[in-house]
Structure formats: C-alpha cells, structure tokens
Amino acid sequence: MRRMANTVYAESRLYALDYRLVLAVIRVESNFKQEAVSNKGARGLMQVKPSLAKYIAKDAGISVKGTTCLAEPEKNVRLGVYHLSQLMEDFEDLGLALHAYNTGPAKLKGKLVRADEPTNKFAKRVLKEYQNTIEVLPEDE
C-alpha cells in the first residue's frame, strides 16, 4: 500500500496533477483493487486498456509486456496518470478530461464536434469523490 501511495504521489507531482484527483479516479475505476478487470478489458487500479498501455508506454517511459503488467500497481498508476495528464493538456478542462479518460478521447472529440454536451456519469462520480478526498486529505505543498 505504501509503494502504491508513493507512486500516486510521485507521478501526480511529475505531471502536475493533484494526487487527490488520482486517488478519486482509482476509487471510482477499481475501488483500489489492483486485479480489477472491466467488461471492456481495462485492467488494474486505473483501469488501463492493454491497447492504450501499448500505445502510450514509450512516451510514458514504461516497459509494457503483455496484460499481466497492468496488474502491477506502480506501472498501472504511472500509465494512468500519464494518460490523464495528456487528456488534461488536450481538453484543458477537468470534466472533459475525465469524460475522455472513461470513454476515449476520439469518442469525446466526435461528440464535441457535433456540439453535443458531454455528460458522463464517470466524470461526475470522480469529481464527487475528488471533492470528498479534498475534504479529508491535505493539499500538496
């Protein structure tokens, strides 16, 4: 648990994300179960899909070999935080970035092009969990 917490904190700082946001994503995605697998094949704490992991691994500086490494908390968190930080850069909005984290950026961009208002239960759940986490955990200094 301590290693996972240190990884969350270090990776969040590396990409200028609030560690409490990352904890909120993990809580909503996997409820802190490192062996979690979704019905769409997303794996681990941050529910990273194997295809995404393979796609971003080199840019994130992480070696990914097969799907079993996605159950490793450190790798999963590093990949998930990197991906979330890229989405924050792309969308420049926390709600949209969370929506894209859940549905995929291509699907969300398609919705935005069609001028649909992106509503997503995942983003709302993470934002609520993030607010709860902010109330109990200290701000990063």
Wavefront OBJ file of the C-alpha trace (Angstrom):
o trace
v 0.000 0.000 0.000
v 2.829 2.376 0.858
v 4.540 1.796 -2.516
v 1.276 2.448 -4.339
v 0.694 5.632 -2.332
v 4.236 6.825 -3.056
v 3.757 6.100 -6.755
v 0.461 8.008 -6.851
v 2.071 10.971 -5.128
v 5.278 10.987 -7.203
v 3.547 10.525 -10.560
v 0.933 13.153 -9.726
v 3.664 15.668 -8.942
v 5.607 14.714 -12.079
v 2.623 15.607 -14.262
v 1.306 18.492 -12.117
v -1.898 16.694 -11.132
v -3.466 16.759 -7.693
v -2.746 13.407 -6.057
v -6.239 13.512 -4.574
v -7.697 13.557 -8.089
v -5.709 10.439 -8.965
v -6.960 8.756 -5.795
v -10.520 9.678 -6.784
v -10.030 8.129 -10.237
v -8.660 4.947 -8.681
v -11.548 4.771 -6.214
v -14.165 5.105 -8.953
v -12.366 2.925 -11.516
v -11.311 -0.041 -9.383
v -12.088 0.701 -5.726
v -8.339 0.163 -5.128
v -8.416 -3.438 -6.406
v -5.221 -3.952 -8.398
v -6.532 -7.115 -10.080
v -9.723 -5.423 -11.330
v -10.682 -6.147 -14.959
v -13.601 -4.375 -16.629
v -16.003 -5.958 -19.073
v -14.168 -3.983 -21.803
v -10.761 -5.362 -20.809
v -9.426 -2.374 -18.858
v -7.140 -3.533 -16.068
v -5.709 -2.590 -12.714
v -6.130 0.306 -10.340
v -6.662 2.948 -13.014
v -8.390 0.609 -15.475
v -5.932 0.973 -18.341
v -6.753 -0.942 -21.512
v -3.911 -3.084 -22.894
v -4.124 -1.359 -26.295
v -3.788 2.060 -24.637
v -0.886 0.866 -22.500
v 0.941 -0.369 -25.580
v 0.229 2.904 -27.400
v 1.457 5.260 -24.644
v 4.156 3.129 -22.977
v 7.110 4.513 -24.926
v 6.083 8.159 -24.403
v 5.487 7.453 -20.715
v 8.872 5.736 -20.417
v 7.364 2.458 -19.243
v 8.059 -1.064 -20.455
v 4.809 -2.928 -21.133
v 4.917 -6.616 -21.932
v 1.532 -8.284 -22.069
v -1.510 -7.619 -19.945
v -0.210 -9.007 -16.648
v 1.953 -5.947 -16.034
v -1.225 -3.852 -15.853
v -1.996 -5.565 -12.540
v 1.280 -4.153 -11.170
v 0.179 -1.081 -9.183
v 3.221 1.036 -9.995
v 3.049 0.518 -13.755
v -0.709 0.881 -13.853
v -0.652 4.126 -11.895
v 2.225 5.512 -13.953
v 0.373 4.754 -17.188
v -2.952 6.045 -15.903
v -1.519 9.285 -14.540
v 0.435 9.896 -17.729
v -2.709 9.322 -19.791
v -4.829 11.581 -17.576
v -2.207 14.338 -17.781
v -2.246 14.133 -21.580
v -6.025 14.380 -21.589
v -5.838 17.423 -19.307
v -3.484 19.064 -21.809
v -5.686 18.135 -24.765
v -9.045 19.159 -23.317
v -7.971 21.888 -20.841
v -10.981 21.047 -18.687
v -11.140 18.565 -15.815
v -14.671 17.342 -16.555
v -13.898 16.802 -20.239
v -10.582 15.118 -19.457
v -12.338 12.703 -17.094
v -15.038 12.055 -19.660
v -12.321 11.270 -22.223
v -10.499 9.048 -19.708
v -13.638 6.964 -19.420
v -14.955 6.893 -22.991
v -11.815 7.551 -25.000
v -10.683 10.853 -26.441
v -11.709 10.053 -30.020
v -15.312 9.352 -28.999
v -15.475 12.513 -26.917
v -13.949 14.679 -29.644
v -16.608 13.324 -32.004
v -19.297 14.424 -29.566
v -17.732 17.853 -29.189
v -17.555 18.304 -32.949
v -21.268 17.502 -33.123
v -21.824 20.055 -30.343
v -23.392 17.508 -28.026
v -22.966 18.421 -24.399
v -20.687 15.748 -22.949
v -22.377 14.284 -19.909
v -20.789 11.334 -18.266
v -21.614 9.590 -15.007
v -17.965 8.574 -14.586
v -16.743 12.191 -14.649
v -19.442 13.212 -12.172
v -18.572 10.308 -9.848
v -14.848 11.117 -9.959
v -15.481 14.813 -9.333
v -17.680 13.953 -6.332
v -15.044 11.531 -4.992
v -12.352 14.154 -5.627
v -14.308 16.701 -3.575
v -14.668 14.160 -0.752
v -10.934 13.426 -0.915
v -10.059 17.132 -0.839
v -12.045 17.468 2.374
v -10.031 14.780 4.195
v -6.530 14.841 2.691
v -4.078 17.749 2.818
v -3.182 19.816 -0.203
v 0.153 19.016 -1.822
v 2.829 21.542 -0.921
l 1 2 3 4 5 6 7 8 9 10 11 12 13 14 15 16 17 18 19 20 21 22 23 24 25 26 27 28 29 30 31 32 33 34 35 36 37 38 39 40 41 42 43 44 45 46 47 48 49 50 51 52 53 54 55 56 57 58 59 60 61 62 63 64 65 66 67 68 69 70 71 72 73 74 75 76 77 78 79 80 81 82 83 84 85 86 87 88 89 90 91 92 93 94 95 96 97 98 99 100 101 102 103 104 105 106 107 108 109 110 111 112 113 114 115 116 117 118 119 120 121 122 123 124 125 126 127 128 129 130 131 132 133 134 135 136 137 138 139 140 141
